[in-house]
Amino acid sequence: MPERETPAGTMDDVDLVTRSVLTASRLLVGVSARSLAAVEERVTLPQFRMLVVLSTRGATKLVTLADLLQVAPSTAMRMIDRLIAAGLADRKSNPANRRETLLQLTEEGRRTVADVTARRRAAIAEIVQRLTPTQRLALIEALAAFNEAGGEPLAPARDETEPHPLGWAMDVPVAGDA
């Protein structure tokens, strides 16, 4: 039996849904960029990603950090050197193996991640407030289905501890993790 084509604009229009998600993604990238504006002189987006990983993982070895960011260890080393120079991260000896060095956020680094995350949350809340209650419910349901299909856990509520400030799932074990 031949497959039936779905008319454009119906519930099964994958292209329309894809375009809508791409548009929403563009909006969210803009929100993310604006939330970084206050620290952009000190931190690039890739460096901020590194800060977020360190905020979610705690003290981490360089090789693990590079794996999580999907960059070469030499790239991760240059990034962490810049963050250390900016006072946002530091190195310490691994108490379990004094030959290893662990990387971690400084208090200023933790504050930077928290501030950027708070700005991002406020900007998104401002957009969401423009929706009607019915639209909000529909958005919750649609995004929950989308996130589930993509394997992404729900971000914590504002009053919960926020282990993944950007919503990134960082709990994937990495070989040799400290």
Secondary structure, DSSP 4 states (H G I P E B T S, - for coil): -PPPPPPTTSTT-HHHHHHHHHHHHHHHHHHHHHHTGGGTTT--HHHHHHHHHHHHH-SEEHHHHHHHHTS-HHHHHHHHHHHHHTTSEEEEEETTEEEEEEEEE-HHHHHHHHHHHHHHHHHHHHHHHTS-HHHHHHHHHHHHHHHHHHTPPPPPPTTS--S-TT--------TT--
